[in-house]
Amino acid sequence: MCGIVGYTGVKDAREILLDSLELLEHRGYDSVGIARFDSETSQVCVDKCVGRVRDLRRECEQETLSSTCGIGHTRWATHGAVLEKNAHPHRCGKVTIVHNGIVENYRQLIENYELQEQLVSETDTEVVAALLDHYYHGDAQRTIQKVAGKLKGTYALVMMFEDQPGVIYAIRNVSPIVVAECEEGMMLASDLTALGQFTKQYFVMPEHAVLKMEADRMTLVGFDGNVVEPELLTLDWEMQSLGKNGYPFYMEKEIMEQPDTFMATVKNRIVNGLPDFTVDGVSDEALTSCKRICVVACGTAWHAGLMLQALVKSVLHMHIDVELASEFMYSDPVINENTLLIAVSQSGETVDTLEAVKYAKQKGAKCLAVLNVRGSSIARESDYVLYTEAGPEIAVASTKAYTTQLAVMYLLVAKMALLRGEYTVEETRHYMEEFQRVPEAISKVLEQRKEIHVVAKNVLEAKDLFMIGRGMDYSTLLEGSLKLKEVSYIHSEAYAAGELKHGPIALIAQDVPVVALVTQEKLMSKELSNIKEVKARGASVVLFIKQSLAEQLKEDYELVLLPDLEDKFMVFPAVVALQLLAYYVSSDKGFDVDKPRNLAKVVTVE
Ligand code: M6R
């Protein structure tokens, strides 16, 4: 959460900072600020405001200040309301700072160091600035290290000291910072999306070290006083894929990309018609030696975990737990050296998931991560990583990341089924053939988007909505419902269709639309009964249904027909249809689809 950026070099810092912050806005967008060294006076000048980067850009337009060094921040509020005084950068004496994370002991620090008088904001960050200023007497490295020793919590801190024009310092604990040296200078950011425009070479800043960036050099010194050589990584995302490609919103563009991202994810992992993880270096032993599987993830990634659970149970006949990462380590999980922990995360930075991985590793589990961002924190903690090839996902609502996570999971299950003797080679080939029909099925749904748009218009005015389904359909709807909630602000609840009568059916009324999903033949007759129960209570029902199951229902329901695949693969076309539904509801309501209120793309606070 919170986008941070720093630049020192030869170019105009204002444009670089503002452009980069715009690319980082998916991390938080309630207020924004930049601080720059004035090239003429060497003074630090801070500009900040409540609102978006475009608002700050407008405010700065008239300024004549010239600068080649500065830091910037786009905020997702934690401590303190969304007010200009709480926006970063914060300044105290000689120190100017931006921060991503939470300093948990800030109150204690205020008391211990009697800092209250100096503070104007309600943030934990300003306390760090005050503490740095308290200790600073010209040796930034020492001061930063000393203050870091007093902080509890997670942080990526980027700092400037007034008597060191052109110099930026950074330090981090858990919260990420990526750094790049490019032709025009040195650049750091909380997220790779801000660096790709300058260079493809970058490194992830290590913990327990202080980074010093000047226009033509940088040094990284560990807390032990030794120089640290960073490990250079190459960004393999096509940065042109960062634009909207003519779509009004990233979410629409990312939904439309799914046939391609699915293909990109699976193409090197199918050899002779069989699943293969040789390119990933995942040994067969890693997949056969485990006795238990436990998935940890949050939000959409957790929903992908639920789909894995359904497959593991039905194909592998194995026990599998799927845990919300934020609850995991507080629930006394049964984890040991026989457990394969599967961590699922688009960003690879979700701190709840990261902490769950660290906990499980301490208990002896092996960790396999399914991630979209190379070199991310979870990647570095894991024994094995299977990368999804979704490319940069910018819209806060996750779409292509989910379907690529599923793609990896379907491959994983096929591989394990073969290795564990649950499937013969022939059965595995058959599964893989059907699996490879998924992109075509997704494309067919995308072709139906006008129809789905019409359905969306029918739920625009709803305040509450239910989504009902059974088995795998229920898991698919949990994801569909999350999409609708987060981008349209309609209160949507996904419910197991058979469970509705045990309570929530009390909420069904004429103005509460119901979206039902039917793709699992063996559950169809029971689910149709549940649908009749809500219809009988006045609800208008939209039925998303697998085409071959839809005969004889056309008269009674508004239908969205989903292209036929074998039942276990139906999540793919179904979820894409639900993503489109959420997207059209949000865009028709005139919302900023890509930046829903209160949310951020990368969640680095617990
Ligand atoms: O980066 P991660 O996959 O770990 O993120 C997990 C959730 O924060 C994320 O899926 C969130 O629920 C999305 N906004 C859902 O669209």
Residues whose N, C-alpha, C, O or C-beta is under 5 A from the ligand:
A	BS01	M6R	C298 G299 T300 A301 V344 S345 Q346 S347 G348 T350 V396 A397 S398 K601 V603
